[in-house]
Amino acid sequence: MIRSASLFSQLLSKIPRAEFANLVHRHDAEHASKGFTCWTQLVSMLFCHLAHADSLREICNGLNSTMGKLKHLGVDRTPKRSTLSYANAKRPAALYRDLFFTLSDRFRSQGELGVRNRKFRFKNKLLSLDSSTISLCLSLFPWADYRKAKGGVKLHVLLDHDDYMPSYVIVTEARKHDKTVASKFKFQPGSIVAWDRAYNDYGHFGQLTEDGVYFVSRMKDNALYEVVEERRPPKNTNVLVDQIIRLTGTGAAEKCPHLLRRVAVWQKEEGRVIVLISNHNTFGASTIAAIYKDRWQIELFFKTLKQNLKVKTFVGTSENALLIQIWTALIALLLLKWMHFNSKWNWSFANLASLLRMNLFTYRDLDGWMDNPFGSPPLNPEEGQSVQLSFGFGQAKGT
């Protein structure tokens, strides 16, 4: 049926206003706000991402051109550029960080974010950890100095493979090394974490093993070890070597005294051999290889985020404004992920994001639009068909 609210308005209804108000109160985010609410700020920044607005001027002009449709978004009036800029610079970015995790927990509890693509036999929680650097102009972002003539921040993401959305996110300066951040993530015993060799730390390997957490990683080329046991690689697979090893490098045995797994795998696509290291000694070697291959999903996550949301150019130059834009981008990605999973239409994520951008203020039922975006909406809300009005031409007066 025809709705009296736009697609954007219906999408915003997935954010519980009561929970958002509680977060605003917890962070005291509207202190001395003078009428400009955090909800208006959130709507403005989500419009920035979903409509691909490149500046504060485009955000404010875009919202101002909606001809009275802002009421359906819960916004009283169009924000001014200076007001939005000040709010992004001063209001706590932690508000939108907490909102992202609150929404993520809600969608996950309802099973509305997706399912694991690869079917593994094990029931362990599978996670991937990686980072992506967002480059910044050093003259505009002097607080984000990274190299001599370059600035940047780094987005560290722990991806849950049950739905391929972040379980945890940390934003640091770009010069922060990956392995110093890895220890900040806490894993449940029995979890399996896949990461690249930038996160390799023998002390961390030992701690994870003692905590009952499994890892799968690339092995460093210069790693020293001795072979304790040779295992026969499975037939008809790309596994070349399967060994149980002990680290023998300087200090390595003290940091990680446990026996580890070394698996060499032939990558046909890239024409090379990669060597994996793990502390899981009971899984098949092909399962170890498949776990690391599924780590590619976190690369796809970063690609999706950067291609479909505004996280490569920013509408504010302060650190707080940048953090707000990153966290609202993750919120927008969460809403798009919910739409993509619940839609019956067979389209790619990028097509969904681009078509929604063109129809943000279209008056259609959101569920119907997701299932058939090119279908014509019914003209009669009740019967689903048009009604021909009768004017009674040719009838005599008074009859």
Protein Blocks (a to p, Z undefined) as FASTA:
>chain_A
ZZfbdfklmmmmmpcfklmmmmmmmnopmgoklopafklmmmmmmmmmmnopabfklmmm
mmmmnnoplmmnopabdcdfklmmmmmmmmcfklmmmmmmmmmmmmmmnopnbccfbacf
bfcdcdddddddddddfklmmmlcfblmbccddddddddfklopafbdcdddfklcfklm
mmmpccdehiacdddfklgcfklmmmmmmnopacdddddfklccddfbdcdddehiabfb
dcddddfbehklmmmmcccdddddddfknopacddddfbfkbcfklmmmmmmmmmmmmmm
mmmmmmmmcckbcfbfbfklmmmmmmmmmmmmmmmmmmmmmpcbdcdfklmmmmmmmmmm
accdfklmmmommbccdfblknopacdddehgoiaehZZ
